[in-house]
């Protein structure tokens, strides 16, 4: 069965689809053609209230379910996702414009990985026993309660699972708001979780823009907010959550450095730079968009890169031969075009690309600028599109200092054959998710998140359990209690 892009209804609340057409209509546009393929409606206050009430009721029941049984539900959901990977991938491609070649291996599969991983470790949610002579303390890991997840448009399926899986494993319920640009796939995750045995109301999906997010974040029933998005949005949401002392995880943007030394394997370094700049048409928060290339290898690197970019297959994203798709929206394309114009105006040397592709939809050519300096706009601001800035450097110390001279700190990468240098440099780069002789791998087993303006908290791995649960400590006195009087 192929999924119809037009969902049964806009929202998924209390285990079923829910429609309320009095909300603002949100057109869903297929980025490869610009055509409207579906319409959903923003959640009204009544829908938001229904979702939070359903989550609150479901969470009380779910927290009483043994962690092992919670894990089984998540594992079953992962299995269903894998069985339907093709249909989920096609829907993801229609929602985001990302090539099917990519969504088949990176989107629903990584979502299923998260459900499977947290399903597997749910039974290990234990506390500890702390002996104090005769007395002792024990700790209990408890759920937070109702959690809100706010998704970004670049990885809608993956983000719903990266937030939903650890939240549910720890005994929480979730209300998830996808990006209004890509509202379709999270509904399928909600549907699959119900099918896998999650109680009605455990994972709800409501659509909408910023005001819906704001209503969710500020509701007193909500214990935790997890956002994937831009730094300006993150600052607003973090402040609103802090007002009510809510737990937060913020996975925000970056302007990450990729440092390539003279002794690097040239083709591997070029591959890393391509993955870190052009995968998902450059719409990845951890991208290594400041590519620092040591002067001795610079011209060889640029020549090989230009040669390799000729192999990009730009075309219909639903054709598996296509390896490079459109931007997610016309607005995003215009933002990136603005940055390309600034790069030219500020004197960067255009090596390849720079234009719009002559076809329907929101396609931009993979673009590379060389001779970029640290003060250029394209070297300082997150572009979130297929634009690579190549900067040159002389010494290791210089590369480290310049790589760290940014408000961001999500990712960093180093390419070199010298292993001691690799670890030494990564050890000094201020970023949360780093790579040596690779770039942008994000297995669920590894913590993911940033430092500085790039965020707070970690997603994935065992570290995520600390962000989706809280500890209760219980002091047990075995003898008599002494008192002053």
C-alpha positions in Angstrom: 0.0 0.0 0.0 1.3 3.5 -0.9 0.5 6.2 1.6 -1.7 9.0 0.3 0.0 12.3 1.0 -3.3 13.7 2.2 -3.6 12.3 5.7 -6.8 10.9 7.2 -6.9 14.1 9.4 -4.6 16.8 10.5 -3.9 15.6 14.1 -3.5 12.3 15.9 -4.9 12.5 19.4 -5.9 9.9 21.9 -5.1 7.0 19.6 -7.1 8.3 16.6 -7.1 10.8 13.8 -8.8 14.1 14.7 -9.8 17.0 12.4 -10.8 20.5 13.2 -11.0 22.6 10.0 -11.5 25.8 11.9 -7.7 26.0 12.4 -5.5 27.9 9.8 -5.0 25.8 6.7 -1.4 24.7 6.0 -0.6 23.7 2.4 1.9 20.8 2.1 4.0 21.6 -1.0 6.1 19.0 -2.8 9.5 20.7 -3.2 10.4 19.0 -6.5 7.5 20.5 -8.3 6.0 23.3 -6.1 2.6 21.7 -6.2 0.3 21.4 -3.2 -0.1 17.7 -2.4 -2.1 17.9 0.9 -3.6 20.4 3.3 -3.6 20.1 7.1 -5.1 22.5 9.6 -3.3 24.2 12.5 -4.4 22.9 15.9 -7.1 25.0 17.6 -7.0 25.5 21.4 -9.5 22.7 21.7 -7.2 20.3 19.8 -4.2 21.3 21.9 -6.2 20.8 25.1 -7.5 17.4 23.9 -3.9 16.2 23.1 -2.5 17.3 26.5 -5.4 15.8 28.4 -5.0 12.5 26.5 -1.3 12.5 27.1 -1.8 13.2 30.8 -4.3 10.3 31.2 -2.1 7.9 29.1 1.1 8.7 31.0 -0.4 7.7 34.4 -1.2 4.3 33.0 2.0 3.9 31.0 4.3 4.8 34.0 2.8 1.7 35.8 3.7 -0.6 32.9 7.0 -2.5 33.5 9.9 -1.1 31.6 10.3 -4.4 29.8 6.8 -4.3 28.5 7.2 -0.6 27.4 10.3 -1.8 25.5 8.3 -4.5 23.7 5.9 -1.9 22.4 8.8 0.2 21.0 10.5 -2.8 19.5 7.2 -3.8 17.8 6.8 -0.3 16.4 10.4 -0.5 15.0 9.6 -3.8 13.3 6.5 -2.3 11.7 8.5 0.7 10.5 11.1 -1.5 8.9 8.4 -3.5 7.1 6.9 -0.3 5.8 10.2 1.4 5.1 9.5 1.9 1.4 6.2 3.5 1.9 7.4 5.7 4.7 10.4 6.7 2.6 8.3 7.7 -0.4 6.1 9.8 2.0 9.2 11.4 3.5 10.5 12.3 0.0 7.2 13.9 -0.9 7.1 15.8 2.4 10.8 17.0 2.3 12.0 16.7 -1.3 14.9 14.6 -0.2 15.9 11.9 -2.7 14.4 8.5 -2.2 18.0 7.1 -2.6 18.6 8.9 0.7 15.3 8.5 2.6 15.3 4.7 2.0 18.5 4.4 4.1 18.5 7.4 6.4 15.1 8.4 7.6 12.5 5.7 8.7 15.4 3.3 9.2 17.1 5.6 11.7 13.7 6.2 13.4 13.3 2.5 13.7 16.9 2.3 15.1 15.9 4.7 17.9 12.7 2.8 18.8 14.6 -0.5 18.7 17.6 0.9 20.8 15.4 2.4 23.5 13.1 -0.5 23.4 16.1 -2.7 24.1 17.5 -0.7 27.0 14.2 0.1 28.7 14.5 -2.8 31.0 17.8 -1.4 32.3 16.2 1.7 33.8 17.3 1.0 37.3 18.4 3.1 40.2 21.2 2.4 42.6 21.8 1.3 46.2 24.1 3.5 48.3 25.3 1.9 51.5 25.9 4.3 54.5 27.1 1.9 57.2 23.9 0.6 58.8 21.7 3.1 56.9 21.3 3.3 53.1 19.9 5.3 50.3 18.2 3.9 47.1 17.3 5.9 44.0 14.3 5.4 41.7 14.3 6.6 38.1 11.0 8.1 37.5 9.2 9.5 34.4 8.9 13.3 34.0 5.3 13.2 32.9 3.9 14.8 29.8 6.6 15.9 27.3 6.4 18.1 24.3 8.5 17.5 21.2 9.0 20.2 18.5 10.4 18.9 15.3 12.3 20.5 12.4 11.6 20.1 8.7 14.8 18.4 7.6 14.4 14.9 9.3 10.7 14.8 10.3 10.5 11.0 10.8 13.8 10.6 12.5 13.2 13.5 14.9 9.8 12.2 15.9 11.5 8.9 16.9 14.7 10.4 18.4 12.4 12.3 20.8 9.5 9.8 21.2 11.5 6.6 21.7 13.5 7.7 24.9 10.6 9.6 26.2 8.3 6.6 26.0 10.9 4.2 27.2 11.3 6.3 30.4 7.5 6.2 31.0 6.5 9.6 29.7 3.8 10.5 27.2 4.4 12.9 24.3 2.6 15.6 22.3 4.7 16.1 19.2 4.4 19.1 16.9 6.1 18.6 13.5 7.3 21.5 11.5 4.5 23.1 9.5 6.7 22.6 6.4 6.8 18.8 6.8 3.7 17.7 8.7 3.0 14.2 7.2 5.3 11.6 8.6 4.9 12.1 12.3 1.3 11.1 11.9 2.4 7.7 10.6 4.7 7.2 13.6 1.8 7.9 15.9 -0.4 5.4 14.0 2.3 2.7 14.1 2.9 3.2 17.9 -0.9 2.6 18.5 -0.7 -0.5 16.3 2.3 -1.7 18.3 0.3 -1.5 21.5 0.9 1.9 22.9 -2.1 3.1 24.9 -4.3 5.7 23.3 -3.0 9.2 24.0 0.6 8.1 24.7 2.0 9.8 21.5 -0.1 12.5 20.0 0.7 14.7 17.0 -0.7 18.2 16.5 0.0 20.5 13.6 0.7 24.2 13.6 3.1 27.1 13.5 4.9 29.0 16.3 1.8 29.8 18.2 0.8 26.2 18.6 4.3 25.4 19.8 4.1 28.3 22.2 0.8 27.1 23.6 2.3 23.6 24.2 5.5 24.9 25.8 3.8 27.2 28.2 1.1 24.8 29.4 1.5 23.9 33.1 0.7 20.2 32.3 4.0 19.9 30.4 7.1 18.7 32.3 9.7 18.8 29.5 10.2 20.4 26.1 12.6 19.0 23.5 13.2 21.2 20.4 15.1 20.6 17.2 15.4 23.9 15.4 17.3 27.1 14.8 19.2 29.0 17.5 16.8 32.0 17.6 13.8 29.6 18.0 15.7 27.7 20.7 16.4 30.8 22.7 12.7 31.7 22.7 11.5 28.2 23.6 14.2 27.8 26.3 13.2 31.1 27.9 9.5 30.1 27.9 10.2 26.7 29.4 12.5 28.2 32.1 9.6 30.5 33.2 7.9 27.3 34.6 11.1 25.4 35.4 10.5 22.8 32.8 13.2 20.3 31.7 14.6 21.0 28.2 16.7 19.5 25.5 17.7 21.9 22.7 19.2 20.6 19.5 20.0 23.7 17.6 22.0 24.9 14.6 25.7 25.1 13.8 28.5 26.4 11.6 30.7 23.5 12.2 34.4 23.3 11.1 35.8 20.4 9.0 39.6 20.6 9.2 41.6 18.9 6.5 45.4 18.5 6.9 47.9 18.2 4.1 48.4 14.5 4.9 44.7 13.6 4.6 43.6 10.9 2.1 42.3 13.3 -0.6 39.3 11.3 -1.8 38.1 10.5 1.7 38.4 14.2 2.7 36.4 15.2 -0.4 33.8 12.6 0.5 33.6 13.9 4.0 33.2 17.5 2.7 30.4 16.4 0.2 28.6 14.5 3.0 29.0 17.4 5.4 27.6 20.0 2.9 25.4 18.5 0.2 23.6 15.5 1.8 19.9 16.5 2.1 20.8 19.4 -0.1 22.8 20.8 2.8 19.8 21.0 5.1 21.5 19.3 8.1 22.2 21.1 11.4 25.6 19.4 12.0 27.0 20.1 8.6 30.7 21.0 8.3 30.1 24.1 6.3 33.5 25.8 7.2 36.0 23.5 5.4 39.5 24.5 6.5 42.0 23.1 4.1 45.8 23.2 4.8 47.5 25.2 2.0 49.6 22.4 0.7 46.6 20.4 -0.4 44.2 23.2 -1.2 44.3 23.3 -5.0 44.3 19.5 -5.3 41.3 19.4 -2.9 39.4 22.0 -4.9 40.1 20.3 -8.2 39.0 16.9 -7.0 35.9 18.4 -5.4 34.9 20.2 -8.6 35.4 16.9 -10.5 33.3 14.9 -8.0 30.5 17.4 -8.0 29.9 16.7 -11.7 28.7 13.3 -10.6 25.7 14.7 -8.7 22.5 13.5 -10.2 20.0 16.3 -9.9 16.5 15.2 -10.8 13.2 13.7 -9.7 13.7 12.8 -6.0 11.4 9.8 -6.4 13.8 8.3 -9.0 16.3 6.2 -7.0 19.1 7.3 -9.4 18.8 10.9 -8.2 21.4 11.8 -5.6 20.7 15.5 -5.0 17.2 17.0 -4.5 15.5 20.4 -4.0 15.4 22.7 -1.1 12.5 22.0 1.3 10.6 25.2 0.4 10.7 28.3 -1.9 11.4 30.4 1.2 14.4 28.3 2.2 15.7 28.5 -1.4 15.5 32.3 -1.4 17.3 32.5 2.0 20.2 30.4 0.5 20.2 32.4 -2.7 20.7 35.5 -0.5 23.8 33.9 1.1 25.2 33.0 -2.3 24.8 36.6 -3.5 26.6 37.8 -0.3 29.4 35.3 -0.9 30.0 36.8 -4.3 29.6 40.4 -3.1 32.1 39.9 -0.3 34.8 38.5 -2.7 34.7 34.8 -2.2 35.8 32.8 -5.3 33.0 30.7 -6.8 34.4 27.3 -7.7 31.2 25.6 -8.8 27.4 26.0 -8.7 25.9 29.2 -7.5 22.7 29.1 -9.6 19.2 27.8 -9.6 18.6 24.6 -11.6 16.4 25.1 -14.7 13.5 22.9 -13.7 10.3 23.0 -11.6 10.7 23.0 -7.9 13.2 24.6 -5.5 16.5 23.2 -6.8 19.8 25.0 -6.2 23.2 23.8 -7.6 25.7 22.4 -5.1 27.8 25.5 -4.5 31.4 25.9 -3.5 33.2 29.1 -2.5 37.0 29.2 -2.1 39.3 31.9 -0.6 36.7 32.5 2.1 37.9 34.5 5.1 36.6 34.2 8.6 34.8 37.6 8.6 32.7 36.8 5.5 28.9 36.3 6.1 29.0 32.9 4.5 31.7 31.8 7.0 29.8 33.1 10.1 26.1 32.4 9.6 24.3 29.1 9.3 23.1 28.9 5.7 21.2 25.6 5.8 21.6 24.9 2.2 24.1 23.4 -0.3 26.8 26.1 0.1 30.4 25.1 1.1 32.9 27.6 2.3 36.5 26.6 1.8 39.1 28.5 3.9 42.8 27.9 3.9 45.2 27.6 6.9 48.9 27.1 7.6 49.3 25.6 11.1 47.5 23.3 13.4 47.3 25.9 16.2 45.8 28.4 13.7 43.2 25.9 12.5 42.1 25.2 16.0 41.8 28.8 17.0 39.8 29.8 13.9 37.6 26.7 14.0 36.6 27.6 17.6 35.9 31.3 16.8 32.2 30.9 16.5 29.1 31.1 18.8 28.1 27.6 17.6 29.5 24.2 18.7 27.4 21.4 17.3 29.9 19.3 15.3 33.6 19.3 14.2 35.6 17.0 12.0 39.3 16.3 11.2 40.9 14.5 8.3 44.5 13.4 8.8 46.6 10.3 8.6 48.4 11.3 11.8 46.3 9.7 14.6 47.9 11.6 17.4 47.2 14.8 15.7 43.6 13.7 15.0 42.8 13.1 18.7 44.8 16.1 19.8 42.9 18.5 17.5 39.4 17.0 18.2 40.3 17.3 21.9 40.6 21.0 21.5 37.7 21.7 19.2 34.7 23.0 21.2 31.8 20.9 19.8 29.5 18.1 21.0 29.4 15.6 18.1 32.8 15.1 16.4 34.3 13.0 13.7 37.8 11.7 12.7 38.3 10.8 9.0 34.5 10.8 8.6 31.6 13.2 8.8 28.0 13.3 9.9 27.6 9.7 11.1 24.8 9.7 13.8 24.2 6.2 15.1 21.6 6.0 17.9 24.2 4.4 20.1 26.2 7.7 20.3 25.1 10.9 22.2 24.2 13.7 19.8 24.1 17.4 20.7 26.0 20.6 20.9 27.8 23.1 23.2 27.7 26.9 23.3 24.7 28.3 21.2 24.2 24.9 19.5 22.2 23.5 22.3 21.8 21.9 25.7 21.3 18.2 26.6 21.9 15.2 24.5 19.8 13.0 22.3 20.3 9.3 21.7 22.5 6.8 23.6 22.2 6.0 27.3 22.8 9.7 27.9 19.3 10.5 26.7 17.8 8.5 29.6 19.1 11.2 32.0 17.2 13.8 30.0 13.9 12.0 29.9 13.7 10.9 33.5 14.5 12.2 37.0 15.9 10.6 40.1 14.1 10.2 43.4 16.4 9.4 46.3 15.1 7.6 49.4 17.1 7.6 52.7 16.4 4.6 54.9 17.4 4.7 58.6 17.7 1.3 60.2 18.1 2.5 63.8 16.7 5.1 66.1 16.3 8.7 65.2 18.3 11.2 67.3 16.9 14.7 67.8 18.1 17.8 69.7 15.1 17.7 72.1 
